């Protein structure tokens, strides 16, 4: 896949970033590279079914014949959101979030680092920019992964992840606002590196510049359709732009 990149725009984004917000799963690593996300979604759905909540993704939890069913989903976040829609703020949703977090922690040892992410993170830090993680993943999983790569000092304490309130998952800008406040940085001097339309929407809503990372054609189409202004299919040109700075 070849993604056309505006080199001048990329250099401008990189040079002007005093604070860099990173999505986690995608730009930094592939968390579920070897521990499939659909397995996690299935585990969460079965956990709900065992507690009497069948069909969390169906509008009313009923088939046309009136029987209860347990529909499947590929995305653990959608299972969590669906459970929250049914039982907002409940102990059931809190328990489901813990199931999700446990699965993410199990996935950390087999997570696949994104090419050039580690040196890019270290270089940005060495040049004086502040870094933060803003993610829909558990902050516990993020810290475990970063610690294993020796990258935690580049981010700590600015790791803002999923809470027990699924309403605050991106595209809601809750984690981005926390990062901006925590780092004491203005949105105009901040760049977000993300790989989804939800990342773009969150960044746009708080006035933060956005750099889209599209590791495959599907991600590229999604980001282009969402209106991402600058895309890369590798973090290598971002690292080169930093070196040129």
Secondary structure, 3 states (H helix, E strand, C coil): CCCCCCHHHHHHHHHCCCEEEECCECCCEECCCCCCHHHHHHHHHHHHHHCCCCCCCCCCCECCCCCECCCCCCCHHHHHHHHHHHCCCCHHHHHHHHHHHHHHHHHHCCCEECCCHHHHHHHHHHCCCEEEEECCCCHHHHHHHHHHHCCHHHHCCCEECCCCCHHHCCCCCHHHHHHHHHHCCCHHHEEEEECCHHHHHHHHHCCCEEEEECCCHHHHHHHHHHCCCCEECCCHHHHHHHHHC
